[in-house]
């Protein structure tokens, strides 16, 4: 079942609230008092909403065991990321599975991942149809208004929490006053800014200021922060495109473009994969090859499946099809290429990453930061133009004539021949 944008937002908000209810009730039973378990102070646990939205998009085609396993992998990956982010920004752990068997640094464990798999299975199979049906009962204008009101409340809550936590504002008194007025009007949304957050405003500001000074005069992109991940994305996008091009030459005997964008040899799928796997597994980069292989196999398979579904839904185009390869799942992934993801993870962390990381860190701090934002701007323009070229290519296939300026410009610069040369394996989905 495919969902509209409003339905996905509705599912995100609904599961965020239901997740908050579940977490708060469990904490209240355990601690004998009310405890807000959301990342923000309103009645939303956005980890649940995000997981539900990702599963709804990426797993809507699968059923049975595959739905259970996919839900477990997606939820465990998100829980692992959220655990690190919460500890980094809130400087505390909100859950710890260290005492449970088969755990990974206390952030995730096998038993809880299996539980999330069951919950994801239930939500996708029965919860989503029920919530969408309830959403459809409400008149169109009213249900859209409800979504926007709830989304606005969540965003205001998140913004107020962030500003008061970090102290990155010259108008903290105004933010506190505005938040107090918002509490009076929206008391039904629960507790907003807690006393503990207010106590940490000044200390958090001092920590952030110290980190900024260290970044200015220290080593560029040390560790695995924002700037390092951006550069790894570009390195992975370039190396992935070159690798696939050579692979096609060896196996098919032809040179063909494997780029995801119209300007330059960059594979967005590979770039995101390298950036994400490095951010997720950086702490475990020195673990055994077997551990990295298994992590790369499962995460790579889930990632490639999601990318296949996402690109087909957004662009109406299938960019790869493994239907003729044994042990495939809907033609989107197959066992052999999942193993390739695992091998790539081992090669990346044991051979490529140490060298590339040292090269990135040798850049001067100011030059590195300026270059990073220049590359981000370039890639944003590149992706935008690529989307325009693909969208217009699809319109031309349907016989639609150019009716606006962007369509005329795209027709002139990216005719069918050029698009087909850039994306030789793209298949339109009717």
C-alpha positions as CSV (number, residue, x, y, z in Angstrom):
1,X,0.0,0.0,0.0
2,X,1.4,3.4,-1.0
3,X,0.7,6.5,1.0
4,X,0.3,10.2,0.1
5,X,2.4,12.8,1.7
6,X,-0.3,13.8,4.2
7,X,-0.9,10.2,5.1
8,X,2.8,9.7,5.8
9,X,2.8,12.8,8.0
10,X,-0.3,11.5,9.8
11,X,1.4,8.1,10.4
12,X,4.5,9.9,11.7
13,X,2.6,12.0,14.1
14,X,0.3,9.2,15.2
15,X,3.1,6.8,15.9
16,X,5.1,9.5,17.6
17,X,2.3,10.0,20.0
18,X,1.5,6.3,20.5
19,X,5.2,5.7,21.1
20,X,5.3,8.4,23.7
21,X,2.3,6.9,25.4
22,X,4.0,3.5,25.4
23,X,7.3,4.7,26.7
24,X,5.8,7.0,29.3
25,X,3.5,4.3,30.6
26,X,6.3,1.8,30.8
27,X,8.5,4.3,32.7
28,X,5.7,5.3,35.0
29,X,5.1,1.6,35.9
30,X,8.8,1.1,36.5
31,X,9.6,4.3,38.4
32,X,6.1,4.9,40.0
33,X,5.9,8.4,38.7
34,X,5.3,10.4,35.4
35,X,8.4,10.5,33.2
36,X,8.4,12.2,29.8
37,X,10.2,9.7,27.5
38,X,10.2,11.9,24.3
39,X,13.3,13.5,22.9
40,X,11.3,16.8,23.1
41,X,9.0,18.0,25.9
42,X,5.7,17.5,24.1
43,X,3.8,14.2,23.9
44,X,5.8,13.0,20.9
45,X,8.5,10.3,20.7
46,X,9.8,11.0,17.3
47,X,11.9,7.9,17.2
48,X,8.8,5.8,16.9
49,X,7.3,8.1,14.3
50,X,10.4,8.2,12.2
51,X,10.7,4.4,12.3
52,X,7.1,3.9,11.4
53,X,7.4,6.3,8.4
54,X,10.6,4.7,7.1
55,X,9.0,1.2,7.4
56,X,5.8,2.4,5.7
57,X,7.8,3.6,2.7
58,X,10.5,1.0,2.5
59,X,8.6,-2.2,3.5
60,X,5.1,-1.7,2.1
61,X,5.8,-4.3,-0.6
62,X,7.0,-7.2,1.7
63,X,5.0,-9.5,3.9
64,X,5.5,-12.4,6.3
65,X,9.0,-13.1,7.5
66,X,10.6,-10.5,5.3
67,X,8.4,-7.8,6.9
68,X,9.4,-9.0,10.3
69,X,13.2,-9.0,9.5
70,X,13.0,-5.7,7.7
71,X,11.2,-4.1,10.6
72,X,13.8,-5.4,13.0
73,X,16.7,-4.2,11.0
74,X,15.2,-0.7,10.3
75,X,14.2,-0.3,14.0
76,X,17.5,-1.5,15.3
77,X,19.5,0.8,13.0
78,X,17.3,3.8,14.0
79,X,17.6,3.0,17.7
80,X,21.4,2.7,17.4
81,X,21.6,6.1,15.7
82,X,19.1,7.8,18.1
83,X,21.0,6.4,21.1
84,X,24.2,8.0,20.0
85,X,22.6,11.3,19.2
86,X,20.8,11.5,22.5
87,X,24.0,10.7,24.4
88,X,25.8,13.4,22.4
89,X,23.4,16.2,22.7
90,X,21.6,15.4,26.0
91,X,24.8,13.9,27.6
92,X,22.9,11.0,29.1
93,X,21.6,7.6,28.1
94,X,17.9,7.0,28.0
95,X,18.2,3.3,27.7
96,X,20.9,0.7,28.3
97,X,20.8,-2.9,27.2
98,X,24.3,-3.7,28.6
99,X,22.9,-6.3,30.9
100,X,21.1,-8.1,28.1
101,X,22.8,-10.8,26.0
102,X,23.9,-10.1,22.4
103,X,24.0,-6.3,22.9
104,X,26.1,-3.8,21.0
105,X,27.5,-1.3,23.5
106,X,24.1,-1.2,25.2
107,X,22.4,0.7,22.4
108,X,20.8,-2.2,20.7
109,X,20.4,-5.9,21.5
110,X,19.0,-9.0,19.8
111,X,15.9,-9.4,22.1
112,X,14.8,-5.8,21.8
113,X,15.4,-5.8,18.0
114,X,13.2,-8.9,17.7
115,X,10.5,-7.1,19.7
116,X,10.7,-4.1,17.4
117,X,10.4,-6.5,14.5
118,X,7.1,-7.8,15.9
119,X,5.9,-4.2,16.6
120,X,6.8,-3.1,13.1
121,X,5.1,-6.1,11.6
122,X,1.9,-5.4,13.6
123,X,2.0,-1.7,12.7
124,X,2.6,-2.1,8.9
125,X,0.1,-5.0,8.6
126,X,-2.8,-3.8,10.8
127,X,-1.9,-0.5,12.4
128,X,-1.3,1.5,9.2
129,X,-4.6,0.5,7.5
130,X,-6.5,1.3,10.7
131,X,-4.9,4.7,11.1
132,X,-5.3,5.6,7.4
133,X,-8.9,4.6,7.6
134,X,-9.5,6.8,10.6
135,X,-7.7,9.6,8.9
136,X,-9.9,9.2,5.8
137,X,-13.1,9.5,7.9
138,X,-12.3,13.2,8.7
139,X,-13.2,15.8,6.0
140,X,-10.3,16.6,3.7
141,X,-9.8,20.3,4.8
142,X,-10.1,19.4,8.5
143,X,-7.7,16.5,8.4
144,X,-5.1,18.5,6.6
145,X,-5.5,21.3,9.2
146,X,-5.0,18.7,12.0
147,X,-1.8,17.5,10.5
148,X,-0.4,21.0,10.1
149,X,-1.4,22.0,13.6
150,X,0.2,19.0,15.2
151,X,3.3,19.3,13.0
152,X,3.6,23.0,13.9
153,X,3.3,22.1,17.6
154,X,6.0,19.5,17.3
155,X,8.4,21.9,15.4
156,X,7.9,24.7,17.9
157,X,8.5,22.3,20.7
158,X,11.7,21.0,19.1
159,X,12.9,24.5,18.3
160,X,12.3,25.8,21.8
161,X,14.0,22.8,23.4
162,X,17.0,23.1,21.1
163,X,17.4,26.9,21.8
164,X,17.0,26.6,25.6
165,X,19.3,23.5,25.7
166,X,22.1,25.1,23.6
167,X,21.6,28.7,24.6
168,X,22.3,29.7,20.9
169,X,20.1,32.8,21.1
170,X,20.5,36.4,22.3
171,X,16.8,36.4,23.3
172,X,16.6,33.5,25.8
173,X,14.2,35.5,28.0
174,X,11.9,36.0,25.1
175,X,12.1,32.3,24.2
176,X,11.2,31.4,27.8
177,X,8.3,33.8,27.8
178,X,7.0,32.6,24.4
179,X,7.3,29.0,25.6
180,X,5.4,29.9,28.8
181,X,2.6,31.4,26.7
182,X,2.6,28.4,24.4
183,X,2.3,26.1,27.5
184,X,-0.8,28.0,28.6
185,X,-2.5,27.7,25.2
186,X,-1.4,24.1,24.5
187,X,-1.5,22.5,27.9
188,X,-3.0,19.4,26.5
189,X,0.2,18.6,24.6
190,X,1.9,17.9,28.0
191,X,5.0,19.1,29.7
192,X,7.2,21.4,27.6
193,X,10.5,22.8,28.9
194,X,11.6,20.9,32.0
195,X,13.6,22.3,35.0
196,X,16.5,20.1,34.1
197,X,16.8,21.6,30.6
198,X,16.8,25.2,32.1
199,X,19.5,24.2,34.5
200,X,21.7,23.0,31.7
201,X,21.4,26.1,29.5
202,X,24.5,27.9,30.7
203,X,26.7,24.8,31.0
204,X,25.6,23.6,27.6
205,X,26.4,27.0,26.1
206,X,29.9,26.9,27.6
207,X,30.5,23.4,26.2
208,X,29.4,24.4,22.7
209,X,31.5,27.5,22.7
210,X,34.6,25.5,23.8
211,X,34.0,23.0,21.0
212,X,33.7,25.7,18.4
213,X,37.1,27.2,19.5
214,X,38.7,23.8,19.3
215,X,37.3,23.2,15.8
216,X,38.6,26.6,14.6
217,X,42.2,26.1,15.7
218,X,42.5,22.3,15.9
219,X,42.6,19.5,13.3
220,X,40.1,19.8,10.5
221,X,37.3,17.1,10.6
222,X,38.9,15.2,13.4
223,X,37.0,12.1,14.4
224,X,33.7,11.4,12.6
225,X,31.8,14.7,12.7
226,X,29.8,16.6,10.2
227,X,32.6,17.8,8.0
228,X,34.3,14.4,7.9
229,X,31.0,12.7,6.9
230,X,30.4,15.2,4.1
231,X,33.9,14.6,2.6
232,X,33.4,10.8,3.0
233,X,30.1,11.2,1.1
234,X,31.9,12.8,-1.9
235,X,34.7,10.3,-1.7
236,X,32.3,7.4,-1.6
237,X,30.2,8.8,-4.4
238,X,33.2,9.2,-6.6
239,X,34.8,5.8,-5.8
240,X,31.5,4.0,-6.0
241,X,30.9,5.4,-9.5
242,X,34.4,4.4,-10.7
243,X,34.0,0.9,-9.1
244,X,30.7,0.2,-10.8
245,X,32.0,1.6,-14.1
246,X,35.0,-0.8,-14.1
247,X,32.8,-3.7,-12.9
248,X,30.4,-3.2,-15.9
249,X,33.4,-3.0,-18.2
250,X,34.7,-6.3,-16.9
251,X,31.4,-8.2,-16.7
252,X,29.5,-6.7,-19.6
253,X,32.3,-5.6,-21.8
254,X,31.0,-2.1,-22.2
255,X,31.7,1.3,-20.8
256,X,28.5,2.9,-19.4
257,X,27.7,5.7,-17.0
258,X,26.9,4.7,-13.5
259,X,26.4,8.2,-12.2
260,X,23.4,9.3,-10.2
261,X,23.6,12.9,-11.2
262,X,24.1,14.8,-14.5
263,X,27.3,16.6,-13.6
264,X,30.3,14.5,-12.6
265,X,31.0,10.8,-11.8
266,X,29.1,10.6,-8.5
267,X,26.9,7.8,-7.3
268,X,24.6,9.1,-4.6
269,X,23.7,5.6,-3.5
270,X,27.3,4.8,-2.8
271,X,28.1,8.2,-1.3
272,X,25.2,8.0,1.2
273,X,26.1,4.3,1.9
274,X,29.7,5.2,2.8
275,X,28.7,8.3,4.8
276,X,26.0,6.4,6.8
277,X,28.0,3.2,7.4
278,X,31.0,5.2,8.6
279,X,28.8,7.3,11.0
280,X,27.1,4.2,12.3
281,X,30.1,1.8,12.6
282,X,32.9,4.3,13.2
283,X,33.0,3.3,16.9
284,X,33.4,-0.4,15.8
285,X,35.9,0.2,12.9
286,X,38.6,-1.8,14.7
287,X,36.3,-4.8,15.3
288,X,36.9,-8.1,13.5
289,X,36.3,-8.5,9.8
290,X,33.5,-11.0,10.5
291,X,31.6,-8.4,12.5
292,X,32.0,-5.7,9.8
293,X,31.0,-8.1,7.1
294,X,27.8,-9.1,8.9
295,X,27.0,-5.5,9.7
296,X,27.6,-4.4,6.1
297,X,25.6,-7.3,4.7
298,X,22.5,-6.5,6.7
299,X,22.7,-2.7,6.6
300,X,23.7,-2.6,3.0
301,X,20.8,-4.9,2.0
302,X,18.2,-2.8,3.9
303,X,19.7,0.4,2.5
304,X,19.7,-0.8,-1.1
305,X,16.1,-2.0,-0.8
306,X,15.0,1.3,0.6
307,X,16.8,3.3,-2.1
308,X,15.1,1.1,-4.8
309,X,11.6,1.7,-3.4
310,X,12.3,5.4,-2.8
311,X,13.6,6.1,-6.4
312,X,10.8,4.2,-8.0
313,X,8.2,6.1,-5.9
314,X,9.7,9.5,-6.5
315,X,11.0,9.2,-10.1
316,X,8.8,6.4,-11.4
317,X,12.0,4.7,-12.6
318,X,13.8,1.5,-11.8
319,X,17.5,2.1,-11.8
320,X,18.5,-1.6,-11.2
321,X,16.7,-4.9,-11.4
322,X,18.1,-8.2,-10.0
323,X,15.1,-10.3,-11.0
324,X,17.2,-12.7,-13.0
325,X,19.7,-13.2,-10.2
326,X,19.0,-16.1,-7.7
327,X,17.9,-15.3,-4.2
328,X,16.5,-11.9,-5.0
329,X,13.8,-10.0,-3.2
330,X,11.4,-8.3,-5.6
331,X,14.4,-7.6,-7.9
332,X,15.5,-4.9,-5.6
333,X,18.2,-6.8,-3.7
334,X,19.8,-10.2,-3.9
335,X,21.9,-12.3,-1.6
336,X,25.1,-12.0,-3.7
337,X,25.1,-8.2,-3.8
338,X,24.3,-8.1,0.0
339,X,27.5,-10.1,0.4
340,X,29.2,-7.5,-1.7
341,X,28.0,-4.8,0.7
342,X,29.6,-6.8,3.5
343,X,32.9,-7.2,1.7
344,X,32.8,-3.5,0.9
345,X,32.4,-2.6,4.6
346,X,35.4,-4.7,5.5
347,X,37.5,-3.2,2.6
348,X,36.4,0.3,3.5
349,X,37.2,0.2,7.2
350,X,40.4,-1.9,7.0
351,X,42.0,-0.4,3.9
352,X,40.4,2.8,2.5
353,X,39.0,4.7,5.4
354,X,42.3,5.2,7.4
355,X,44.1,6.6,4.3
356,X,41.2,8.8,3.2
357,X,40.6,10.1,6.7
358,X,44.2,11.1,7.1
359,X,44.1,13.0,3.8
360,X,40.9,14.9,4.8
361,X,42.4,15.9,8.2
362,X,45.5,17.4,6.5
363,X,43.3,20.2,5.0
364,X,43.6,23.6,6.7
365,X,40.7,24.2,8.9
366,X,39.4,27.4,7.2
367,X,39.9,26.0,3.7
368,X,38.3,22.7,4.7
369,X,35.2,24.3,6.0
370,X,34.8,26.7,3.0
371,X,35.4,23.8,0.6
372,X,32.9,21.7,2.4
373,X,30.1,24.2,2.0
374,X,31.0,24.8,-1.6
375,X,30.8,21.1,-2.3
376,X,27.4,20.9,-0.5
377,X,26.1,23.8,-2.6
378,X,27.4,22.2,-5.8
379,X,25.8,18.8,-5.0
380,X,22.4,20.4,-4.1
381,X,22.4,22.2,-7.5
382,X,23.5,18.9,-9.1
383,X,20.7,16.9,-7.5
384,X,18.1,19.5,-8.3
385,X,19.1,19.7,-12.0
386,X,19.2,15.8,-12.1
387,X,15.7,15.6,-10.7
388,X,14.5,18.1,-13.3
389,X,16.1,16.1,-16.1
390,X,14.5,12.8,-15.0
391,X,11.1,14.4,-14.4
392,X,11.2,16.0,-17.8
393,X,12.4,12.8,-19.4
394,X,9.4,11.0,-18.0
395,X,7.0,13.8,-19.2
396,X,8.5,13.6,-22.7
397,X,7.9,9.8,-22.7
398,X,4.2,10.5,-22.1
399,X,4.1,13.1,-24.9
400,X,3.9,16.2,-22.7
401,X,5.1,19.3,-24.4
402,X,7.1,22.0,-22.6
403,X,4.8,24.5,-21.0
404,X,7.0,26.4,-18.6
405,X,10.5,27.9,-18.5
406,X,12.2,25.1,-16.6
407,X,10.8,22.5,-19.0
408,X,12.1,24.4,-22.0
409,X,15.5,24.8,-20.4
410,X,15.6,21.1,-19.5
411,X,14.6,20.1,-23.0
412,X,17.4,22.2,-24.5
413,X,20.2,21.0,-22.1
414,X,19.1,17.4,-21.3
415,X,17.3,15.8,-24.3
416,X,16.4,12.1,-24.3
417,X,19.7,11.0,-25.8
418,X,21.8,12.7,-23.0
419,X,19.5,11.4,-20.2
420,X,19.7,7.9,-21.6
421,X,23.4,8.1,-21.8
422,X,23.7,9.2,-18.2
423,X,21.1,6.6,-17.0
424,X,21.4,3.7,-19.4
425,X,19.7,1.2,-17.1
426,X,16.8,3.3,-16.1
427,X,13.4,1.7,-16.8
428,X,10.2,3.7,-16.7
429,X,7.5,2.2,-14.4
430,X,3.9,2.5,-15.8
